[in-house]
Amino acid sequence: MGHCTNLKEDRDLGEFWEKMFCKLAKENQLSFTPMQIGRESSAVAAAPDGKYYTLPDITIWSAPGEHHEIKHKQPNRYGRYGLERYRFDALVWFWRETGQEVLYTIHDWRTAGGKWLTENNIDHWVTATIERLYEVVARGEMLEFPGDSYVNGEVKRVPICYWKTENWLPLERRWWINVPF
């Protein structure tokens, strides 16, 4: 199956990997809340200006605390990870609004050996702070092209942001070794 061809299958796969991320958090003695799992519509924050912003998928409560947007994907053929512009903008808003660490965390299925394999190995997870990705945007090093994505359950053509994979570091470095980004 191609990209954006089966909403239920894609949502089920995304939820599976959110749960696997939670499993890793538990194994690493971290307290967390899955913000999106089991919901019919996305959990959102209401801003004072009347806009609503989709919240990151998982909040880690253990100090110092962090919020993760979770994806199960591989780099594109140009060695870049993508994220819909509207999702990135919501994560930037959340980072600025809260002053807390917000991360874009990916289970890289190419590293794992295939999209449908279910081994949950921390070595297959990478993460980047939204602050770091925002700095890349500010330097003009992010690419943006239209692409298909689900928006409110429908496939739409939307702007997609693309960053080089070297902007991500292993999740293991963040949790096990506690190396700052």
N, C-alpha and C positions, 0 to 999 in steps of 0.2 A: 504494500500500500504506500502511496505517496503522502506528501505533507498535506495536512488539513483535509483529509478525505473521510474520516470517521470520528466525529466529535466524542462519542461515548468511549471508544477505544482510546483515544488520545487523553481524555480526562482521567480514565481509569489508570492508564500508564503513569500519568503525572502524579496522581494520588498515591500510587504504589511507591514511587520514589520519594515523595514527601514522607511517607511512613518509614521508609528505609533510612532517611535522614534522621528522623526522630529516634529510630533504633540506635543509630550511631551516637546521638546525643546522650541517650540513656546509658549506653555502654561507657561513655566518657564522663558519667556522673554529673550531667548537666540537666537542670530543670528547664522545661520548655512548654510552650503551648502551640499546637498546630492551629493556625488561625483560619485556614481555608478548608481543611478536610471535613467532609460530610455536609457541606453547605450546598444549598441549591443556587445561591448567588454569592458573589464575592463579599468578604468582610471588607468594609470601607471605613474611612475616617471622614467625618464632616468637618470641613475647614470653615473658618469664620467668614470667608467670602462666598459661602454657599456651594462651593464645589465639593465633590466627593472623590476621594483617592483610594484606590485599592490597596489594602495593607499587604505587607510581605507575608509569605506563606507560613513561616515558623518564627516564633520569638523564643530566644534563649534567655531565660531569666537569671541564670547564674551570673554573678558579677564577673565582668563589668556589664554584661548584657549585650545582646546583638540580635538583629533581625535579618532573616534570610529569605530571599526569593529563590526558590528551588526550580531547577530545570533538569531534564534528562535529555541530553543532546550530544552531538559531536560537533567539532569545528566544521565550517563550510570548506569548500575546495580551496579557498584562499587562506586557510589557517586562522579563521576568525569565528568567534562566538557572536551570535546575534541576540537582540532583544527588541521587542516592539518599542518604538519611541514613546508611545503613551504610557507603557509600563515603566520605562526608564524615568520619564518625567515624574510619575507618581512616587517612585523610589527616591528620586532627588528631593521632591517635596517632603517626604517623610523624614529623610535624613536631616534636612535643614530645620524642619518643624520641631523634631525631638532632640536634635543634637546628639543622637545616639548612633552607634555603628550599624550601618545597613549594608548587607552584602548580597551579591549575586553569586549564588552557589550552584555548581553544575555537577551532575553525575555524568561523566564523559563516557558514553556507551562505546565509543571507539576504543578507548583505553581498556574498558571492561571486556571487550571481545565481541560485542554485538548488542544491538538495540533490545533484543528480547531476552538476553541472559539476565538472571536475577541475583547473581552474587553481589552482596553488599560489602565491598571492600573499601576502606577509607582511602586507599591509594588511587581509586577511580574518581575521587571527588576533588574539585578545585573551587577556589573562591576568590572573589575580588571585592574590595570595598566600593560602594557607590561613589565615595569621595575620589578614589583613585580613577574610576572610569570617567567621572565628571572632569577631572584634570586632563585626561586624554582628549575629551571633547574640547576643552578650552584651548588646548594646543593645536587643534585642528587635525588630530590623528585618528579620529573616528570616522568611519565611512557610513553613509546612510543611503539605503535604496528601498524602493517599494517591494513588499512581499506579502504573501498570503498569511493570514492569522485569524484565529477565532476572536470575534468581538461580540459580546453578548450572545454567544452560541452560534453565530453566523460567520461564514468565511468572508473576510473583507480584505481588500488590498490596503495596507497601511505602511507607513515608513518604519523601517527596521534599522536599528543602529548595529554596527559591527565593529568589534575591537579585536586586536591581535591577541592570541591566546597567551602570550607572555605577560599579559596584565593580570593573569590569574596565578595564584600560588596554591600548593597543595593544602587542602583542609587540615590535614595532619599537622602541618606547621602551625596553624592557628590554634588548634586544640591541644595537641600533645606536647609540642615543644614551646608553644606560646611565643613564637617569633612575631614581633610587631610588623605591621604592613607599612 
